Amino acid sequence: MNNPKSSLAALTLGAIGVVYGDIGTSVLYAVKEVFGSGHVPFTHANVYGVLSILFWTLTLIVSLKYVTLVLRADNNGEGGLVAMLALASQAVKDQPRLRAVLLPIGIFGTSLFYGDGVITPAISVLSAVEGLEVVSPHFRQFVLPLALLVLLALFAVQKRGTAGIGKFFGPITLLWFGCLAVLGIWQIIDHPEILAALSPHHALGFIWRQPGVAFIILGAVVLCVTGAEALYADLGHFGKKPIRLAWFGVAMPALTLNYFGQGALLLAQPDAVQNPFFRMAPAWALLPLVLLATMAAVIASQALITGAFSVTRQVIQLGYLPRLEIRHTSAKEAGQIYIPLVNWSLFAAIVMAVMLFRSSGNLAAAYGIAVTLDMLITTLLTFFVIRYRWHYPWLLCWAATGCFFVIDLAFFSSNLLKLFQGGWFPLAIGGAVFLLMMTWRRGRQLLHERLHSESIELSGFLGALVQHPPQRVAGTAIFLSGEPGTVPSALLHNLKHNKVLHAQNLFVTVRNHEVPWVGMDKRVQAESLGSHCWQVTVHYGFKNEPDLPKALAQLSGLGYPLDPMGTSYFVSRDAVIPGMRQGMAPWREKLFAQMHRNASRVSDFLRLPSNSVVELGSKIEL
């Protein structure tokens, strides 16, 4: 048996590497962008005020909101905006109008994750490589191509999975946080008075004296909480205690020391404002620090890319995206997956961002809107969870989420000022993904309604077959159908063309639920229809891996006939032709039809043997 302490230590080390890799690289650019904006006059009082705002932003948003409150909202041990959306929608399931509003809001928040997934790797890698400019101005011409080369290598190795390099994430990131702390302490020793900025009165005084400037710089201050959403998203991988220990024991102290070290450096050398992080290091340590910063940025990007794969699979399970090719990169860990389309789409968008903005300073203007809007949505959904699921009193719910909502709204409003300076870019990406998701969802609904209106009731159809039975052949036929109790079109085509009916017939419907996991004991339900026919429903959560043969194998143990060697799968597949009908705009109908045609085969999604699937279907006009 494993030692619980060693297990906790291992999980905490893993959380340091995966959860806090993103926020750990924020020191590369946060202070630089606040003072580099040109809105903050460079005075000692302003240095104290800005540092105090940075510290209390970390405290309020990360320590109190995410680590203390949001981590409590686990969905059967899982976190992330999809899990939060599932909790909130279940909590208000008896209020359909409210639920109908919350679902698209949550899905829009999930879509914004992809916008963040483009900006964060770009700004992290660029900021790290830009350290070469501090070593020598002659390296400036190599920054952009080197950053693109690092990003290309990062995305090229995704198909190999993270198992091989993941074990190095924790130690490297721990070393990174150690360097942050040492660099900060080295500067603080010379100017220990900077620690007075820990007092919130410096932040409040700055806001009181310069309310307009304080509002404007919130758009840059938010850079210090990059990756805060990862705290909640990675809950299922590490658990609450390791994430909290990693934050309060390692990440927050190291970040605080480094930020205050940068402040101490600025008090002594105001000209260091162009790149205060790398200017903290002695000349001999610059190249090793650039290398370590680049490794830390790659780790931060890796965690976000892996999160994009996981989120994509979850929204596919919930029915908001078509079935895509999903490759498993580990024989032991079901969560380690690779989705080629997502991987290279992200890479193309990141290259576009790097070439369009060309520096971390310009990218900082693009960062913030998507993240702060995501934070707003998380706060909103948290309210409905604690009010309608946990049944806390109204006053407590407003108190618990109201202050965070005001803070998030202030950050979001400030970032709106950067809308035309680059903030439109992640919003455009998130909006495009949201359009795809809602188009697919609405198209599937219309398709389902059309099929249901033209469907034939299964039990009555089977009763008629008993009166005039066709030729029965040996073996078991499995007919996949989207709606239980209706005749699959594949059965009709089989009877029409082959004029036979198998000895045993299973009519299988797959149901995806708004919960992370459905246990094997609740995976399969079967109901006898007579004449050696059964209606079977297979249940999956949005984090379960669909494997239909494995699920149906349970039927053998329950006394149902299922011989893998003598089983044929029949899939009803419908070719969608857009038509001028009510329900969606014509251009969205064409978009849905194109997505439908490009979707992966049902057999790929359910991991059915390709040689056992007979594809039959009919054309459906929306």
C-alpha positions as CSV (number, residue, x, y, z in Angstrom):
1,M,0.0,0.0,0.0
2,N,1.3,3.5,-0.9
3,N,2.2,5.9,1.9
4,P,-0.6,8.5,2.1
5,K,2.0,11.2,2.9
6,S,4.1,10.3,-0.1
7,S,1.0,10.2,-2.3
8,L,0.0,13.7,-1.1
9,A,3.6,14.9,-1.8
10,A,3.5,13.5,-5.3
11,L,0.1,15.0,-6.0
12,T,1.2,18.3,-4.6
13,L,4.4,18.2,-6.8
14,G,2.2,17.4,-9.8
15,A,-0.1,20.3,-9.0
16,I,2.8,22.6,-8.9
17,G,3.8,21.6,-12.4
18,V,0.4,21.3,-14.1
19,V,-1.9,23.7,-12.2
20,Y,0.5,26.5,-11.5
21,G,2.8,26.4,-14.6
22,D,0.6,29.1,-16.3
23,I,0.3,31.6,-13.4
24,G,4.0,31.0,-12.6
25,T,5.1,32.7,-15.8
26,S,2.9,35.8,-15.2
27,V,5.9,37.4,-13.5
28,L,7.6,37.6,-16.9
29,Y,5.2,40.4,-18.1
30,A,2.7,41.6,-15.4
31,V,4.8,44.4,-13.7
32,K,6.4,45.3,-17.1
33,E,3.0,45.9,-18.7
34,V,1.5,47.8,-15.8
35,F,4.3,50.4,-15.9
36,G,4.9,50.1,-19.6
37,S,1.3,51.2,-20.3
38,G,2.3,54.8,-19.9
39,H,-0.6,55.5,-17.6
40,V,1.2,55.2,-14.3
41,P,3.7,58.0,-13.4
42,F,6.8,56.4,-12.1
43,T,7.0,57.4,-8.4
44,H,7.8,55.5,-5.2
45,A,4.2,55.8,-4.0
46,N,2.9,54.4,-7.3
47,V,5.4,51.4,-7.1
48,Y,4.0,50.6,-3.6
49,G,0.4,51.1,-4.8
50,V,0.8,48.8,-7.9
51,L,2.6,46.1,-5.9
52,S,-0.2,46.2,-3.3
53,I,-2.8,45.9,-6.0
54,L,-1.0,42.9,-7.5
55,F,-0.7,41.2,-4.2
56,W,-4.4,41.7,-3.2
57,T,-5.5,40.7,-6.7
58,L,-3.7,37.3,-6.1
59,T,-5.2,37.1,-2.6
60,L,-8.8,37.9,-3.5
61,I,-9.2,36.2,-6.9
62,V,-6.9,33.2,-6.5
63,S,-6.7,32.5,-2.8
64,L,-10.2,33.4,-1.7
65,K,-12.4,32.9,-4.8
66,Y,-10.8,29.9,-6.5
67,V,-8.8,28.1,-3.9
68,T,-11.3,28.7,-1.0
69,L,-14.8,28.9,-2.7
70,V,-14.9,27.5,-6.2
71,L,-12.9,24.4,-5.4
72,R,-15.7,23.3,-3.1
73,A,-18.0,23.1,-6.2
74,D,-16.8,19.7,-7.3
75,N,-19.0,17.6,-9.6
76,N,-18.3,14.0,-8.3
77,G,-14.7,15.0,-7.8
78,E,-14.4,16.8,-11.2
79,G,-13.9,20.5,-11.8
80,G,-13.8,23.0,-14.7
81,L,-16.4,25.2,-16.4
82,V,-18.1,22.2,-18.0
83,A,-18.5,20.5,-14.6
84,M,-19.7,23.7,-13.1
85,L,-22.2,24.1,-15.9
86,A,-23.5,20.6,-15.3
87,L,-23.9,21.3,-11.6
88,A,-25.7,24.6,-12.2
89,S,-28.0,23.2,-14.9
90,Q,-29.0,20.2,-12.7
91,A,-29.6,22.6,-9.7
92,V,-32.2,24.5,-11.7
93,K,-33.6,21.6,-13.7
94,D,-37.1,22.4,-12.3
95,Q,-36.9,25.9,-13.7
96,P,-36.6,25.2,-17.5
97,R,-36.5,28.9,-18.5
98,L,-33.6,29.7,-16.2
99,R,-31.8,26.5,-17.3
100,A,-32.3,27.5,-20.9
101,V,-30.5,30.7,-20.2
102,L,-27.6,29.2,-18.1
103,L,-26.7,26.6,-20.7
104,P,-25.7,28.9,-23.5
105,I,-23.9,31.2,-21.0
106,G,-21.9,28.3,-19.7
107,I,-21.1,27.0,-23.2
108,F,-20.0,30.5,-24.2
109,G,-17.6,30.5,-21.2
110,T,-16.3,27.2,-22.4
111,S,-15.8,28.6,-25.9
112,L,-13.8,31.5,-24.5
113,F,-11.3,28.9,-23.1
114,Y,-10.1,28.4,-26.7
115,G,-9.4,32.1,-27.0
116,D,-7.4,32.0,-23.9
117,G,-5.7,28.8,-25.2
118,V,-4.4,30.9,-28.1
119,I,-3.2,34.0,-26.3
120,T,-1.6,32.3,-23.2
121,P,1.0,30.1,-25.0
122,A,1.9,32.9,-27.4
123,I,2.5,35.5,-24.7
124,S,4.3,33.0,-22.3
125,V,6.7,31.7,-24.9
126,L,7.3,35.2,-26.4
127,S,8.0,36.7,-23.0
128,A,10.5,34.0,-22.1
129,V,12.4,34.2,-25.4
130,E,12.4,38.0,-25.2
131,G,14.8,37.6,-22.3
132,L,17.5,37.3,-25.1
133,E,17.1,41.0,-25.8
134,V,18.3,41.7,-22.2
135,V,21.4,39.5,-22.9
136,S,22.1,41.4,-26.1
137,P,20.1,43.7,-28.4
138,H,21.5,41.8,-31.3
139,F,19.3,38.8,-30.4
140,R,16.2,40.8,-31.1
141,Q,15.9,39.6,-34.7
142,F,15.9,36.0,-33.5
143,V,13.1,36.3,-30.9
144,L,10.2,35.8,-33.3
145,P,11.5,32.8,-35.3
146,L,12.8,31.1,-32.2
147,A,9.5,31.5,-30.4
148,L,7.7,30.0,-33.5
149,L,10.2,27.2,-33.5
150,V,9.6,26.4,-29.8
151,L,5.8,26.4,-30.4
152,L,6.1,24.2,-33.5
153,A,8.1,21.7,-31.5
154,L,5.6,21.8,-28.7
155,F,2.6,21.0,-30.9
156,A,4.5,18.5,-33.0
157,V,5.2,16.3,-29.9
158,Q,1.6,16.3,-28.7
159,K,0.8,13.1,-30.6
160,R,3.2,11.3,-28.4
161,G,1.3,12.2,-25.3
162,T,2.4,13.8,-22.1
163,A,3.2,10.7,-20.1
164,G,6.9,10.7,-21.0
165,I,7.5,14.4,-20.2
166,G,4.8,15.0,-17.6
167,K,7.0,13.5,-14.8
168,F,9.4,16.4,-15.3
169,F,6.8,19.1,-15.1
170,G,6.7,19.2,-11.3
171,P,10.4,19.3,-10.6
172,I,11.1,21.9,-13.3
173,T,8.3,24.2,-12.2
174,L,9.4,23.7,-8.6
175,L,12.9,24.8,-9.6
176,W,11.3,27.8,-11.5
177,F,9.4,28.9,-8.4
178,G,12.5,28.5,-6.3
179,C,14.4,30.8,-8.7
180,L,11.5,33.3,-8.5
181,A,11.8,33.4,-4.7
182,V,15.6,33.6,-4.7
183,L,15.6,36.5,-7.3
184,G,12.9,38.3,-5.3
185,I,14.7,37.9,-1.9
186,W,18.0,39.1,-3.4
187,Q,16.4,42.4,-4.4
188,I,14.3,42.7,-1.2
189,I,17.4,42.4,1.0
190,D,18.6,45.8,-0.5
191,H,15.2,47.5,0.0
192,P,13.2,45.6,2.7
193,E,10.9,48.6,3.0
194,I,9.1,47.4,-0.1
195,L,7.4,44.8,2.1
196,A,5.2,47.6,3.4
197,A,3.2,47.2,0.2
198,L,1.6,44.1,1.7
199,S,-0.7,46.5,3.5
200,P,-3.9,47.1,1.6
201,H,-3.9,50.8,2.4
202,H,-1.3,51.3,-0.3
203,A,-3.7,49.8,-2.9
204,L,-6.6,51.7,-1.6
205,G,-4.6,54.9,-1.5
206,F,-3.5,54.5,-5.1
207,I,-7.2,53.9,-6.1
208,W,-8.3,56.9,-4.1
209,R,-5.7,59.3,-5.5
210,Q,-5.9,58.1,-9.1
211,P,-9.3,56.3,-9.7
212,G,-9.1,56.7,-13.5
213,V,-5.6,55.4,-13.7
214,A,-6.4,52.5,-11.3
215,F,-9.3,51.5,-13.5
216,I,-7.2,51.6,-16.7
217,I,-4.3,49.5,-15.3
218,L,-6.6,46.7,-14.1
219,G,-6.4,45.5,-17.7
220,A,-2.7,44.9,-17.1
221,V,-3.0,43.8,-13.5
222,V,-5.2,40.9,-14.5
223,L,-2.1,39.4,-16.2
224,C,-0.9,38.3,-12.7
225,V,-3.8,35.8,-12.5
226,T,-3.3,34.1,-15.8
227,G,-4.2,30.4,-15.5
228,A,-6.4,30.9,-12.4
229,E,-9.1,28.9,-14.1
230,A,-6.7,25.9,-14.1
231,L,-7.1,25.6,-10.4
232,Y,-10.7,24.5,-10.8
233,A,-10.2,22.7,-14.2
234,D,-7.6,20.3,-12.8
235,L,-9.5,19.5,-9.6
236,G,-10.2,15.9,-10.8
237,H,-6.6,15.2,-11.5
238,F,-5.1,16.2,-8.1
239,G,-7.9,16.9,-5.6
240,K,-8.5,19.9,-3.4
241,K,-5.8,19.4,-0.7
242,P,-2.8,19.1,-3.1
243,I,-3.9,22.1,-5.1
244,R,-4.4,24.2,-1.9
245,L,-1.0,23.0,-0.5
246,A,0.8,23.8,-3.7
247,W,-0.7,27.3,-3.8
248,F,-0.2,28.4,-0.2
249,G,3.0,26.5,0.3
250,V,4.9,27.2,-3.0
251,A,3.2,29.2,-5.7
252,M,1.8,32.2,-3.8
253,P,4.9,32.8,-1.6
254,A,7.3,32.6,-4.7
255,L,5.1,34.9,-6.8
256,T,4.8,37.4,-4.0
257,L,8.5,37.5,-3.3
258,N,9.3,37.9,-7.0
259,Y,6.8,40.7,-7.5
260,F,8.1,42.6,-4.5
261,G,11.6,41.9,-5.7
262,Q,10.8,43.6,-9.0
263,G,9.3,46.5,-7.0
264,A,12.5,46.8,-5.0
265,L,14.6,46.8,-8.2
266,L,12.4,49.6,-9.6
267,L,12.9,51.7,-6.5
268,A,16.7,51.5,-7.1
269,Q,16.8,51.4,-10.9
270,P,13.7,53.0,-12.6
271,D,15.2,52.3,-16.0
272,A,14.7,48.6,-15.4
273,V,11.0,49.0,-16.1
274,Q,11.5,47.8,-19.7
275,N,12.0,44.2,-18.4
276,P,12.2,44.2,-14.6
277,F,12.1,40.4,-14.3
278,F,15.3,39.6,-16.3
279,R,17.0,42.7,-15.0
280,M,16.8,41.2,-11.5
281,A,19.3,38.5,-12.5
282,P,23.1,39.0,-12.6
283,A,24.6,38.9,-16.1
284,W,26.1,35.4,-15.7
285,A,22.7,34.0,-14.9
286,L,20.7,35.6,-17.8
287,L,21.1,32.8,-20.4
288,P,20.3,30.0,-17.9
289,L,17.3,32.0,-16.7
290,V,16.1,32.5,-20.3
291,L,16.3,28.8,-20.8
292,L,14.5,28.0,-17.6
293,A,11.8,30.6,-18.3
294,T,11.3,29.1,-21.8
295,M,10.9,25.6,-20.2
296,A,8.4,27.0,-17.7
297,A,6.5,28.7,-20.5
298,V,6.4,25.4,-22.5
299,I,5.1,23.6,-19.4
300,A,2.4,26.3,-18.9
301,S,1.4,26.0,-22.6
302,Q,1.4,22.2,-22.4
303,A,-1.1,22.2,-19.5
304,L,-3.4,24.5,-21.5
305,I,-3.2,22.4,-24.6
306,T,-4.0,19.2,-22.7
307,G,-6.9,21.1,-21.1
308,A,-8.2,22.0,-24.6
309,F,-8.2,18.3,-25.5
310,S,-10.1,17.4,-22.4
311,V,-12.7,20.2,-22.7
312,T,-13.3,19.3,-26.4
313,R,-14.0,15.7,-25.5
314,Q,-16.4,16.8,-22.7
315,V,-18.4,19.1,-25.0
316,I,-18.5,16.4,-27.6
317,Q,-20.0,14.1,-25.0
318,L,-22.6,16.8,-24.1
319,G,-23.6,17.0,-27.8
320,Y,-22.2,20.5,-28.6
321,L,-19.6,19.4,-31.1
322,P,-19.4,16.7,-33.8
323,R,-17.5,13.5,-33.1
324,L,-13.8,14.1,-33.8
325,E,-10.9,11.7,-34.1
326,I,-9.6,11.1,-30.5
327,R,-6.4,9.2,-30.0
328,H,-5.3,7.7,-26.7
329,T,-1.7,8.3,-25.9
330,S,-1.5,6.1,-22.8
331,A,-2.6,2.5,-22.2
332,K,-3.0,3.3,-18.5
333,E,-4.5,6.8,-18.2
334,A,-7.8,7.3,-20.0
335,G,-7.5,11.1,-19.6
336,Q,-4.4,11.3,-21.8
337,I,-5.7,12.0,-25.3
338,Y,-4.7,13.7,-28.5
339,I,-7.2,15.3,-30.9
340,P,-5.3,16.2,-34.1
341,L,-7.9,18.8,-35.4
342,V,-7.8,20.7,-32.1
343,N,-4.0,20.5,-31.8
344,W,-3.2,21.9,-35.3
345,S,-6.1,24.4,-35.2
346,L,-4.7,25.8,-32.0
347,F,-1.2,26.0,-33.5
348,A,-2.5,27.8,-36.6
349,A,-4.3,30.3,-34.4
350,I,-1.2,30.8,-32.2
351,V,1.0,31.4,-35.2
352,M,-1.5,33.9,-36.4
353,A,-1.4,35.7,-33.1
354,V,2.4,35.7,-32.9
355,M,2.7,37.1,-36.4
356,L,-0.1,39.6,-35.9
357,F,1.0,41.0,-32.6
358,R,4.8,40.3,-32.8
359,S,5.6,41.0,-29.1
360,S,4.5,40.1,-25.7
361,G,3.6,43.7,-25.0
362,N,1.2,43.8,-27.9
363,L,-0.2,40.4,-26.9
364,A,-0.8,41.7,-23.4
365,A,-3.4,44.1,-25.0
366,A,-5.2,41.1,-26.5
367,Y,-5.2,39.2,-23.2
368,G,-7.8,39.8,-20.5
369,I,-11.2,40.2,-22.1
370,A,-11.8,36.5,-22.6
371,V,-10.3,35.5,-19.2
372,T,-12.2,38.1,-17.2
373,L,-15.4,37.2,-18.9
374,D,-14.7,33.6,-18.1
375,M,-14.2,34.5,-14.5
376,L,-17.5,36.4,-14.5
377,I,-19.3,33.4,-15.9
378,T,-17.7,31.1,-13.2
379,T,-18.9,33.5,-10.5
380,L,-22.4,33.5,-11.9
381,L,-22.6,29.7,-12.1
382,T,-21.2,29.4,-8.6
383,F,-24.1,31.5,-7.3
384,F,-26.7,29.1,-8.7
385,V,-24.8,26.1,-7.4
386,I,-24.5,27.3,-3.8
387,R,-28.1,28.7,-3.8
388,Y,-30.1,26.0,-5.7
389,R,-27.9,22.9,-5.1
390,W,-26.4,23.5,-1.7
391,H,-29.5,25.5,-0.6
392,Y,-27.6,28.2,1.3
393,P,-29.6,31.3,2.4
394,W,-30.0,34.1,-0.1
395,L,-28.0,36.6,1.9
396,L,-25.0,34.2,2.3
397,C,-25.1,33.4,-1.4
398,W,-25.1,37.1,-2.4
399,A,-22.3,37.8,0.1
400,A,-20.2,34.8,-1.1
401,T,-20.4,35.7,-4.8
402,G,-21.4,39.3,-4.9
403,C,-18.0,40.8,-4.0
404,F,-16.3,38.5,-6.5
405,F,-18.8,39.5,-9.2
406,V,-18.0,43.2,-8.6
407,I,-14.3,42.5,-8.8
408,D,-14.6,40.4,-11.9
409,L,-16.8,43.0,-13.5
410,A,-14.3,45.8,-12.7
411,F,-11.5,43.8,-14.4
412,F,-13.7,42.9,-17.4
413,S,-14.8,46.5,-17.8
414,S,-11.2,47.7,-17.7
415,N,-10.2,45.1,-20.3
416,L,-13.0,46.3,-22.6
417,L,-10.8,49.4,-23.1
418,K,-8.4,47.1,-25.0
419,L,-11.1,45.8,-27.3
420,F,-9.8,47.5,-30.4
421,Q,-6.1,47.1,-29.4
422,G,-6.2,43.3,-29.7
423,G,-8.9,42.2,-27.2
424,W,-11.1,41.4,-30.2
425,F,-8.8,38.5,-31.2
426,P,-9.6,36.0,-28.4
427,L,-13.3,37.1,-28.4
428,A,-13.4,36.4,-32.1
429,I,-12.0,32.9,-31.6
430,G,-14.4,32.2,-28.7
431,G,-17.3,33.6,-30.7
432,A,-16.5,31.4,-33.7
433,V,-16.3,28.3,-31.5
434,F,-19.5,29.2,-29.7
435,L,-21.2,29.6,-33.1
436,L,-20.0,26.1,-34.1
437,M,-21.2,24.6,-30.8
438,M,-24.7,26.1,-30.9
439,T,-25.1,25.4,-34.6
440,W,-24.3,21.8,-34.1
441,R,-26.5,21.5,-31.0
442,R,-29.5,23.2,-32.7
443,G,-29.0,21.2,-35.9
444,R,-29.0,18.0,-34.0
445,Q,-32.2,19.1,-32.2
446,L,-33.9,19.8,-35.5
447,L,-32.7,16.6,-37.0
448,H,-34.0,14.7,-34.0
449,E,-37.4,16.4,-34.2
450,R,-37.6,15.5,-37.9
451,L,-36.6,11.9,-37.3
452,H,-39.0,11.6,-34.4
453,S,-41.9,13.0,-36.4
454,E,-41.3,10.4,-39.1
455,S,-40.4,7.5,-36.9
456,I,-42.3,4.2,-36.5
457,E,-43.1,2.9,-33.0
458,L,-40.8,-0.1,-32.4
459,S,-43.0,-2.4,-30.3
460,G,-45.9,-2.2,-32.8
461,F,-43.5,-2.8,-35.7
462,L,-42.1,-5.9,-34.0
463,G,-45.6,-7.1,-33.3
464,A,-46.4,-6.9,-37.0
465,L,-43.2,-8.8,-37.9
466,V,-44.3,-11.6,-35.6
467,Q,-47.5,-11.9,-37.6
468,H,-45.6,-12.1,-40.9
469,P,-42.0,-13.2,-39.8
470,P,-39.2,-12.8,-42.3
471,Q,-36.4,-15.4,-42.6
472,R,-34.4,-15.6,-39.3
473,V,-30.7,-16.0,-39.5
474,A,-28.2,-17.1,-36.8
475,G,-26.4,-14.5,-34.8
476,T,-27.0,-11.2,-33.0
477,A,-27.7,-7.9,-34.7
478,I,-27.1,-4.6,-32.9
479,F,-29.0,-1.7,-34.3
480,L,-27.8,1.7,-33.1
481,S,-30.5,4.3,-32.8
482,G,-30.6,7.9,-31.5
483,E,-34.1,7.5,-30.0
484,P,-35.3,4.5,-27.9
485,G,-38.6,2.9,-28.8
486,T,-38.4,3.8,-32.5
487,V,-37.5,1.7,-35.5
488,P,-34.0,2.4,-36.7
489,S,-33.8,3.1,-40.4
490,A,-31.0,0.5,-40.6
491,L,-33.5,-2.2,-39.6
492,L,-35.9,-1.1,-42.4
493,H,-33.1,-1.2,-44.9
494,N,-31.9,-4.6,-43.7
495,L,-35.4,-6.0,-44.1
496,K,-35.8,-4.4,-47.5
497,H,-32.5,-5.4,-49.1
498,N,-31.5,-8.6,-47.2
499,K,-35.1,-9.8,-46.3
500,V,-33.8,-11.4,-43.1
501,L,-34.0,-10.8,-39.4
502,H,-31.3,-12.1,-37.0
503,A,-32.1,-14.6,-34.3
504,Q,-31.4,-12.0,-31.6
505,N,-31.7,-8.3,-32.0
506,L,-30.5,-5.5,-29.7
507,F,-31.7,-1.9,-30.3
508,V,-29.1,0.2,-28.6
509,T,-29.3,3.9,-27.7
510,V,-26.4,5.8,-26.2
511,R,-27.3,8.5,-23.6
512,N,-24.8,11.2,-22.5
513,H,-25.5,12.8,-19.1
514,E,-24.5,16.1,-17.5
515,V,-22.4,14.3,-14.9
516,P,-18.6,13.5,-15.1
517,W,-18.8,9.8,-14.6
518,V,-21.4,7.0,-14.9
519,G,-20.2,3.8,-13.1
520,M,-20.2,0.4,-14.8
521,D,-23.0,-0.8,-12.4
522,K,-25.2,1.8,-14.1
523,R,-23.8,1.7,-17.5
524,V,-26.3,-0.6,-19.3
525,Q,-30.1,-1.0,-19.0
526,A,-32.0,-3.7,-21.0
527,E,-35.7,-4.3,-21.5
528,S,-37.2,-7.3,-23.3
529,L,-39.4,-6.5,-26.3
530,G,-40.3,-10.2,-27.0
531,S,-39.4,-12.3,-30.0
532,H,-35.7,-12.3,-28.8
533,C,-35.5,-8.5,-29.1
534,W,-34.2,-6.1,-26.5
535,Q,-34.2,-2.4,-26.0
536,V,-30.7,-1.5,-24.6
537,T,-29.7,1.9,-23.2
538,V,-26.0,2.7,-22.6
539,H,-25.2,5.6,-20.3
540,Y,-22.0,7.7,-20.3
541,G,-20.9,10.8,-18.3
542,F,-19.1,13.6,-20.1
543,K,-15.7,12.3,-18.9
544,N,-16.4,8.6,-19.6
545,E,-14.7,7.0,-22.6
546,P,-17.3,5.6,-24.9
547,D,-16.6,1.9,-25.6
548,L,-19.8,0.2,-26.8
549,P,-18.4,-3.4,-27.2
550,K,-17.1,-3.2,-23.6
551,A,-20.4,-1.9,-22.3
552,L,-22.5,-4.4,-24.2
553,A,-20.2,-7.2,-22.9
554,Q,-22.0,-6.8,-19.6
555,L,-25.1,-8.2,-21.1
556,S,-23.6,-11.6,-21.4
557,G,-23.2,-11.7,-17.6
558,L,-26.9,-10.8,-17.3
559,G,-28.0,-13.6,-19.4
560,Y,-28.4,-11.8,-22.8
561,P,-27.1,-13.5,-25.9
562,L,-24.1,-11.6,-27.2
563,D,-21.4,-13.5,-29.1
564,P,-18.7,-11.1,-30.3
565,M,-17.8,-13.3,-33.2
566,G,-21.3,-13.5,-34.4
567,T,-22.5,-10.0,-33.8
568,S,-23.2,-7.4,-36.5
569,Y,-23.5,-3.7,-35.9
570,F,-26.0,-1.7,-38.0
571,V,-25.7,2.1,-37.8
572,S,-28.4,4.5,-38.9
573,R,-26.6,7.3,-40.6
574,D,-28.4,10.2,-42.1
575,A,-27.0,12.4,-44.9
576,V,-28.2,15.9,-44.1
577,I,-29.3,18.2,-46.9
578,P,-29.9,21.8,-45.9
579,G,-33.3,23.1,-46.9
580,M,-35.2,26.3,-46.7
581,R,-37.2,25.5,-43.6
582,Q,-37.9,27.3,-40.3
583,G,-35.5,26.6,-37.5
584,M,-32.1,28.0,-38.6
585,A,-30.9,30.6,-41.0
586,P,-29.9,29.1,-44.4
587,W,-26.2,29.8,-43.9
588,R,-26.3,28.0,-40.5
589,E,-28.1,25.1,-42.1
590,K,-25.3,24.8,-44.6
591,L,-22.7,25.1,-41.9
592,F,-24.4,22.3,-39.9
593,A,-24.6,20.1,-43.0
594,Q,-20.9,20.6,-43.7
595,M,-20.0,19.8,-40.1
596,H,-22.2,16.7,-40.3
597,R,-20.5,15.5,-43.5
598,N,-17.0,16.1,-41.9
599,A,-17.8,14.4,-38.6
600,S,-16.0,11.2,-37.8
601,R,-17.8,7.9,-38.3
602,V,-20.0,6.7,-35.6
603,S,-18.0,3.5,-35.5
604,D,-14.8,5.5,-34.6
605,F,-16.6,7.3,-31.8
606,L,-18.0,4.2,-30.2
607,R,-14.8,2.2,-30.9
608,L,-16.7,-0.4,-32.9
609,P,-14.7,-2.9,-35.0
610,S,-14.7,-1.3,-38.5
611,N,-15.3,-4.6,-40.3
612,S,-18.5,-5.3,-38.3
613,V,-20.3,-2.1,-39.2
614,V,-22.9,-2.0,-41.9
615,E,-23.6,1.6,-42.9
616,L,-27.2,2.2,-43.9
617,G,-29.2,5.4,-43.8
618,S,-31.4,7.9,-45.6
619,K,-31.2,11.6,-46.5
620,I,-32.8,14.1,-44.2
621,E,-33.6,17.7,-45.1
622,L,-33.6,20.2,-42.3
